[in-house]
Amino acid sequence: MKFFRKKNPLVPAPIADPTAIHPVTAADYLKRGYAYHSRGHHAEAEADFRQALAQEPGSVEAVFALGLALKAQGQTDKAVEKFKE
């Protein structure tokens, strides 16, 4: 019996080169941030997620993504605070 896992709609498909993305909107910053995060470039991802959050302060996705980037960098306390927002 095979089991198929559904794709998470919040996580975009992998991007070949995050530097090829030139963000303008919060969604663009999220997209590039996820691309960096998926490649282990967590500091760059954090910067993009923070920029997305600056453009859309109420974005739940940007807060969550920032929390993931902080956690990946070992900043667990800061990540927990973001997840509580």
N, C-alpha and C positions, 0 to 999 in steps of 0.2 A: 504494500500500500504506500502510495506516495503522498506526501503532504506538501502543499504549496503555501508559501508564506506571502501574505499580502504586502505590497509595497507601502511604506509609510508616506502618505501624501505630503507631509511636512518636510521630508528630506528630498531635495531635488536629485536628479540623476547626476552621476559623476561628471565633472568637467575636466577636459584634457589639460587645460592650462589656466589657472586662476588669473594669471597676469594678463590674459587676453580679454578679461572682463573689465570694462571701464565704467564703474558705477556712477549713476546719477541719482537714482531713486533709492529709497530704503530697501525695496525688493532686490535691487541690483547689489547693494552692499550685503544683504543676506545671502544671495546666491554665491557671491565671491567668498564670503566668510565661510560658508559650508564647504566650498571647494578647498580653501586653505585648511580647514579643520580636518577634512577627510584625508589630507596628505600629511597631517601631523604638524602643520605650521600654525600652532595654536595662538601665538602672539599676534600674528597677522589676522587670524580669524577674530580674535578678541577686538582688535582695532576696528575691523569692518562691522562687527556686531554692535559695537558702541556707536559707530556712525549711523547705523540703521536706527538705533534707539534714539539718537539725537534728532533724527528726521521725523520719527514716529514714536513719540514718548509712550504712547499707550499700547505699543505692539507687544502682545504676549509672546509671539514667536521670537522677537528680537531679545527679550528678557531671557527666555528659555535658552536660546542659542548662546547668549553671553554666559549664562550659568554653565553650560556644557564646556565652553572654551576655558573658563576659569578653573573648573574641576580638572580638566585635562592638564592644566599647568600646575596642579597641586595646590591651588588656592581654594581649598575646600570651604573654609569659613566664608569667603566672599561669594563662592558659588551658592552656598546654602542661603545666604541673604538675598541673592538674585532670585532663587527659586521661590522664596517666600513672598516676593513682590507680586 
